[in-house]
Amino acid sequence: MNRLCLAFRFCSIAFLCLAGLCPIIWSSHLPALAGSSEANSASEAGALKVIVLTDAAGLGDKGFNDVCWQGVLRAKKDFGIDAQFLQSREQADYASNITLAAGRADVVVTLGYLFADSLKEAAPHFPKTRFIHIEGDIPAENVASFDFRSEEGGFLAGLIAGLFTRKMMVGVVAGMDIPPVEAYVSGFRAGVKTAQKARGQKIEGIVATAGSFNDPVKGKSLAKAMIDRGADVIFRAAGNTGIGVSEAVKGTGGVYMVAEDLDQDAEIPGRVLASALKRMDVAVYGAIRDAVEGRLQGGHRWLGASEGAIDITEMKYSRQLFDPDDLQRIEKARNLLQKGQLTVPKRYAEVDSFAAPEL
């Protein structure tokens, strides 16, 4: 079994390298691998060295990590940076991986709210290293951190689910109960509340949390339980755990999904009603560009629909399933968010007092 696992691991690494996604392999016995002669040659040639730290889900999660990596690949193409990624096996690896990366890179990109505490502690020890952090406010001069108004994407997802549902029951499968996910879920509930007002009918909502962003089996079981209860639209806000949600939806007729972060409409054409886009790639790309140009500044930024960072897909495969009036309602909601004329709750306690707009 150990030989089989080892062989599979090296085959996976080979595949990633062929795809241009060469990772750093973390190990207490292999610290020199990150500082290979090839990487050093790139740095000596003047290329900015960037190391991206993903969470345990890693690349291929069809969501959070993949969106951010798209921004890195675009920067690599445009600016010739030397880019690598380091996948953490578990949260306990975060602090040591930050230290490892910071000692070998000009810029370290940390992906996800769960990195925040480790980065707050580590950043002051590496004043010459610049950090780009996604989701969380890190008060350090050498850290540019970005947060996203996930509640706005959640609102659009909830509105779409609520306007579409035939069984008047929708659900959310969440990864972990952390602030960005709470914002997604709170916004979703506000969107369902708005759809309920437009339809004049009660819509029941179910929320289930897996406790992990990297457990597709749990995601599938939670989604199947919702489907068994009668939900016919499920919003996935769960990272790699959401792959299991997709499998459950795909395997059940008459059930639909709203995806998160990345455009996944083509994954199950017509059954993925829309994807709530969170353009973290734009933030990562822009921050790396600033680093290349020597003008990356520390500080915290919020990005949302009005900055072009939150939106939904064009619903290419599903538009024909919606009533024209409902499509107009969705478009009106997008416009209100883009103009900053609609404030969506981002905390559970704020949902009950949310006044659903007329659409």
C-alpha positions as CSV (number, residue, x, y, z in Angstrom):
1,M,0.0,0.0,0.0
2,N,2.8,2.4,0.9
3,R,4.5,1.7,-2.5
4,L,1.2,2.3,-4.3
5,C,0.6,5.6,-2.5
6,L,4.2,6.8,-3.2
7,A,3.9,5.9,-6.9
8,F,0.6,7.8,-7.1
9,R,2.1,10.8,-5.4
10,F,5.0,11.0,-7.8
11,C,2.7,10.5,-10.8
12,S,0.6,13.3,-9.6
13,I,3.6,15.6,-9.2
14,A,4.8,14.7,-12.7
15,F,1.4,15.6,-14.1
16,L,1.4,18.9,-12.4
17,C,4.8,19.7,-13.7
18,L,3.9,18.8,-17.2
19,A,0.9,21.2,-16.8
20,G,3.2,24.0,-15.8
21,L,2.1,23.9,-12.1
22,C,5.4,22.7,-10.5
23,P,4.9,22.5,-6.7
24,I,7.3,22.7,-3.9
25,I,7.0,19.5,-1.8
26,W,7.0,20.3,1.9
27,S,9.0,18.1,4.1
28,S,11.2,18.6,7.1
29,H,13.9,16.6,5.3
30,L,13.7,18.5,2.0
31,P,14.1,22.2,2.8
32,A,16.7,22.6,0.1
33,L,14.3,21.6,-2.7
34,A,12.6,25.0,-2.5
35,G,16.0,26.7,-3.1
36,S,16.9,24.5,-6.2
37,S,19.6,25.7,-8.6
38,E,16.9,26.3,-11.2
39,A,15.0,28.6,-8.9
40,N,18.2,30.4,-7.9
41,S,19.1,31.0,-11.5
42,A,15.7,32.5,-12.2
43,S,16.2,34.9,-9.2
44,E,19.7,35.8,-10.3
45,A,18.4,36.6,-13.8
46,G,16.1,39.2,-12.2
47,A,12.8,37.4,-12.1
48,L,10.7,38.1,-9.1
49,K,10.3,34.9,-7.1
50,V,6.8,34.2,-5.9
51,I,5.7,31.3,-3.7
52,V,2.0,30.7,-3.2
53,L,0.8,28.8,-0.1
54,T,-2.5,27.0,-0.7
55,D,-4.6,25.3,2.0
56,A,-5.0,21.6,2.3
57,A,-7.4,21.4,-0.7
58,G,-4.6,22.6,-3.0
59,L,-4.9,23.2,-6.7
60,G,-7.7,21.4,-8.5
61,D,-10.3,22.4,-6.0
62,K,-12.3,24.1,-8.8
63,G,-12.7,27.1,-6.5
64,F,-10.8,29.3,-4.1
65,N,-7.2,28.0,-4.7
66,D,-7.7,27.6,-8.5
67,V,-9.1,31.2,-8.8
68,C,-6.1,32.7,-7.0
69,W,-3.7,30.6,-9.0
70,Q,-5.2,31.9,-12.3
71,G,-4.0,35.4,-11.2
72,V,-0.5,34.0,-10.5
73,L,-0.3,32.3,-13.9
74,R,-1.5,35.5,-15.7
75,A,1.3,37.4,-13.8
76,K,3.8,34.8,-14.8
77,K,2.9,35.2,-18.4
78,D,2.9,39.0,-18.3
79,F,5.8,39.8,-16.1
80,G,8.0,36.7,-16.3
81,I,7.9,35.9,-12.6
82,D,9.2,32.7,-11.1
83,A,6.1,31.2,-9.6
84,Q,5.8,28.0,-7.5
85,F,3.2,26.8,-5.0
86,L,3.4,24.9,-1.7
87,Q,0.4,22.9,-0.6
88,S,-0.1,22.5,3.2
89,R,-1.2,19.1,4.2
90,E,-3.0,20.4,7.3
91,Q,-3.5,23.7,9.2
92,A,-0.6,22.7,11.6
93,D,1.7,23.2,8.6
94,Y,0.8,26.8,8.0
95,A,3.4,28.5,10.3
96,S,6.3,26.4,9.1
97,N,5.4,26.7,5.5
98,I,5.2,30.5,5.8
99,T,8.7,30.5,7.3
100,L,10.0,28.2,4.6
101,A,8.6,30.3,1.8
102,A,9.6,33.6,3.3
103,G,13.2,32.6,3.4
104,R,13.3,31.7,-0.3
105,A,10.9,34.1,-2.1
106,D,10.6,37.8,-2.8
107,V,6.8,37.6,-2.5
108,V,4.8,35.0,-0.5
109,V,1.0,34.7,-1.3
110,T,-1.1,33.1,1.4
111,L,-4.5,31.9,0.4
112,G,-7.3,31.8,2.9
113,Y,-8.6,33.1,6.2
114,L,-7.0,30.2,8.1
115,F,-3.5,31.5,7.4
116,A,-4.2,34.8,9.1
117,D,-3.0,34.0,12.6
118,S,0.2,32.3,11.4
119,L,0.9,35.2,9.1
120,K,0.4,37.9,11.7
121,E,3.0,36.2,13.8
122,A,5.5,35.5,11.0
123,A,5.4,38.6,8.9
124,P,7.3,40.9,11.3
125,H,10.2,38.4,11.3
126,F,10.7,38.8,7.5
127,P,10.6,42.6,6.9
128,K,12.3,42.3,3.5
129,T,9.7,39.8,2.2
130,R,6.5,41.1,0.8
131,F,3.3,39.2,1.6
132,I,0.0,39.1,-0.3
133,H,-2.8,37.7,1.8
134,I,-6.3,36.7,0.6
135,E,-9.2,36.9,3.2
136,G,-8.3,38.5,6.4
137,D,-6.8,41.8,7.7
138,I,-3.1,41.4,8.6
139,P,-1.8,44.7,10.2
140,A,1.8,44.7,9.0
141,E,3.7,47.1,6.7
142,N,4.9,44.3,4.5
143,V,1.5,42.6,4.0
144,A,-1.1,43.6,1.4
145,S,-4.3,41.9,2.5
146,F,-7.6,41.6,0.6
147,D,-11.1,40.8,1.7
148,F,-14.1,40.3,-0.5
149,R,-17.8,41.0,0.0
150,S,-18.8,37.4,-0.3
151,E,-22.2,38.3,1.0
152,E,-22.9,40.0,-2.4
153,G,-22.1,36.9,-4.3
154,G,-24.1,34.8,-1.8
155,F,-27.1,37.2,-2.3
156,L,-27.1,36.7,-6.1
157,A,-26.8,32.9,-5.5
158,G,-29.7,32.9,-3.1
159,L,-31.9,35.1,-5.4
160,I,-31.3,32.7,-8.3
161,A,-32.0,29.6,-6.2
162,G,-35.1,31.1,-4.7
163,L,-36.5,32.3,-8.0
164,F,-35.9,28.9,-9.6
165,T,-36.9,26.3,-7.0
166,R,-39.9,24.3,-7.9
167,K,-40.1,22.5,-4.5
168,M,-39.8,25.7,-2.5
169,M,-36.7,24.3,-0.7
170,V,-33.1,25.3,-1.2
171,G,-29.9,24.5,0.6
172,V,-26.3,25.5,1.3
173,V,-23.4,23.2,1.9
174,A,-20.6,25.2,3.6
175,G,-17.0,24.2,4.3
176,M,-16.1,25.7,7.6
177,D,-17.9,28.3,9.8
178,I,-15.4,31.2,9.3
179,P,-16.3,34.8,8.5
180,P,-16.0,34.6,4.7
181,V,-18.3,31.6,4.6
182,E,-20.6,33.1,7.1
183,A,-20.8,36.1,4.7
184,Y,-21.6,33.7,1.8
185,V,-24.4,32.0,3.8
186,S,-25.9,35.2,5.2
187,G,-26.0,36.7,1.7
188,F,-27.6,33.6,0.3
189,R,-30.3,33.7,3.0
190,A,-31.0,37.4,2.2
191,G,-31.2,36.5,-1.5
192,V,-33.7,33.7,-0.8
193,K,-35.7,36.2,1.3
194,T,-35.8,38.6,-1.6
195,A,-36.9,35.8,-4.0
196,Q,-39.6,34.8,-1.5
197,K,-40.9,38.4,-1.5
198,A,-41.0,38.5,-5.3
199,R,-42.8,35.2,-5.5
200,G,-45.1,35.7,-2.6
201,Q,-44.4,32.2,-1.4
202,K,-42.5,30.8,1.5
203,I,-39.2,29.2,0.6
204,E,-37.5,26.9,3.1
205,G,-33.7,27.0,3.4
206,I,-31.3,24.4,4.9
207,V,-27.7,25.1,5.9
208,A,-25.2,22.3,6.6
209,T,-21.5,22.8,7.4
210,A,-18.9,20.1,6.7
211,G,-16.2,21.4,9.1
212,S,-13.6,21.1,6.3
213,F,-12.8,22.5,2.9
214,N,-11.2,19.2,1.8
215,D,-13.8,16.5,2.4
216,P,-15.7,15.6,-0.8
217,V,-17.2,12.5,0.8
218,K,-18.8,14.6,3.6
219,G,-19.9,17.2,1.0
220,K,-21.7,14.5,-1.0
221,S,-23.4,13.0,2.1
222,L,-24.6,16.5,3.2
223,A,-26.0,17.3,-0.2
224,K,-27.7,13.9,-0.5
225,A,-29.4,14.5,2.9
226,M,-30.7,17.9,1.6
227,I,-32.0,16.3,-1.6
228,D,-33.7,13.6,0.4
229,R,-35.4,16.3,2.5
230,G,-36.7,17.9,-0.7
231,A,-34.2,20.6,-1.7
232,D,-33.9,21.0,-5.4
233,V,-31.3,23.8,-5.6
234,I,-28.0,23.7,-3.6
235,F,-25.4,26.4,-3.2
236,R,-21.9,25.1,-2.6
237,A,-19.6,27.2,-0.5
238,A,-17.2,24.6,0.5
239,G,-14.0,24.5,-1.5
240,N,-12.8,21.0,-2.4
241,T,-15.6,19.6,-0.2
242,G,-18.0,21.1,-2.8
243,I,-16.8,18.5,-5.4
244,G,-18.9,16.0,-3.5
245,V,-21.9,18.4,-3.7
246,S,-21.5,18.4,-7.5
247,E,-21.4,14.6,-7.6
248,A,-24.6,14.4,-5.6
249,V,-26.4,16.9,-7.9
250,K,-25.1,15.3,-11.0
251,G,-26.4,11.9,-9.8
252,T,-29.9,13.1,-9.0
253,G,-32.4,14.2,-11.6
254,G,-34.4,17.4,-11.1
255,V,-31.8,18.9,-8.7
256,Y,-29.7,21.9,-9.6
257,M,-26.7,23.8,-8.1
258,V,-25.2,27.2,-7.8
259,A,-21.4,27.1,-7.7
260,E,-19.0,29.4,-6.0
261,D,-15.8,31.4,-6.8
262,L,-15.0,30.0,-10.2
263,D,-17.1,29.7,-13.4
264,Q,-18.3,26.1,-13.2
265,D,-21.4,26.4,-15.4
266,A,-20.1,24.0,-17.9
267,E,-19.4,21.3,-15.3
268,I,-23.1,20.1,-15.5
269,P,-24.5,22.2,-18.3
270,G,-28.0,23.4,-17.5
271,R,-27.9,22.0,-14.0
272,V,-25.4,24.5,-12.7
273,L,-27.8,27.5,-12.7
274,A,-25.0,30.0,-12.2
275,S,-21.6,30.5,-10.5
276,A,-21.1,33.2,-7.9
277,L,-17.8,34.7,-9.0
278,K,-15.2,36.0,-6.5
279,R,-12.4,37.5,-8.5
280,M,-9.5,36.9,-6.2
281,D,-7.4,36.3,-9.3
282,V,-7.7,40.1,-10.1
283,A,-6.5,41.0,-6.6
284,V,-3.6,38.6,-6.7
285,Y,-2.6,39.6,-10.2
286,G,-2.7,43.3,-9.4
287,A,-0.7,42.9,-6.2
288,I,2.0,40.9,-8.0
289,R,2.1,43.6,-10.7
290,D,2.7,46.2,-8.0
291,A,5.4,44.1,-6.5
292,V,7.2,43.8,-9.9
293,E,7.0,47.5,-10.3
294,G,8.2,48.2,-6.8
295,R,5.1,49.8,-5.5
296,L,3.3,47.2,-3.5
297,Q,2.0,48.8,-0.3
298,G,0.9,47.1,2.9
299,G,-2.6,47.6,4.1
300,H,-6.1,46.1,3.9
301,R,-8.6,46.4,1.1
302,W,-12.2,45.4,0.7
303,L,-13.4,44.4,-2.8
304,G,-16.9,43.8,-4.0
305,A,-19.4,44.1,-6.9
306,S,-18.7,47.9,-7.3
307,E,-15.0,47.1,-7.9
308,G,-15.8,44.3,-10.3
309,A,-14.6,41.6,-7.9
310,I,-18.0,40.0,-7.2
311,D,-20.5,39.0,-9.9
312,I,-22.3,35.9,-11.4
313,T,-21.7,34.2,-14.7
314,E,-23.8,34.9,-17.7
315,M,-25.9,31.7,-17.1
316,K,-25.2,30.5,-20.6
317,Y,-26.6,27.1,-20.1
318,S,-29.5,27.9,-17.8
319,R,-31.1,31.2,-19.0
320,Q,-33.8,29.4,-21.0
321,L,-35.0,27.8,-17.7
322,F,-35.9,31.1,-16.1
323,D,-39.0,33.3,-16.6
324,P,-38.0,36.6,-18.4
325,D,-39.3,38.6,-15.4
326,D,-37.0,36.6,-13.1
327,L,-34.0,37.3,-15.4
328,Q,-34.8,41.0,-15.1
329,R,-34.9,40.7,-11.3
330,I,-31.5,39.1,-11.3
331,E,-30.1,41.8,-13.6
332,K,-31.6,44.6,-11.4
333,A,-30.0,43.0,-8.3
334,R,-26.6,43.0,-10.1
335,N,-27.0,46.6,-11.0
336,L,-27.9,47.7,-7.5
337,L,-24.8,45.9,-6.1
338,Q,-22.5,47.3,-8.7
339,K,-23.8,50.9,-8.0
340,G,-23.4,50.3,-4.2
341,Q,-27.1,50.8,-3.7
342,L,-27.8,47.5,-1.9
343,T,-26.3,46.5,1.4
344,V,-26.3,42.8,2.1
345,P,-26.0,41.2,5.5
346,K,-22.7,39.4,6.1
347,R,-23.4,38.0,9.6
348,Y,-26.1,35.5,10.6
349,A,-27.5,37.9,13.2
350,E,-28.2,40.5,10.5
351,V,-30.3,38.4,8.2
352,D,-33.6,38.6,10.1
353,S,-33.6,42.4,10.0
354,F,-32.7,42.6,6.3
355,A,-35.4,44.4,4.3
356,A,-35.7,42.6,1.0
357,P,-35.7,45.0,-1.9
358,E,-38.4,45.2,-4.6
359,L,-37.0,43.8,-7.8
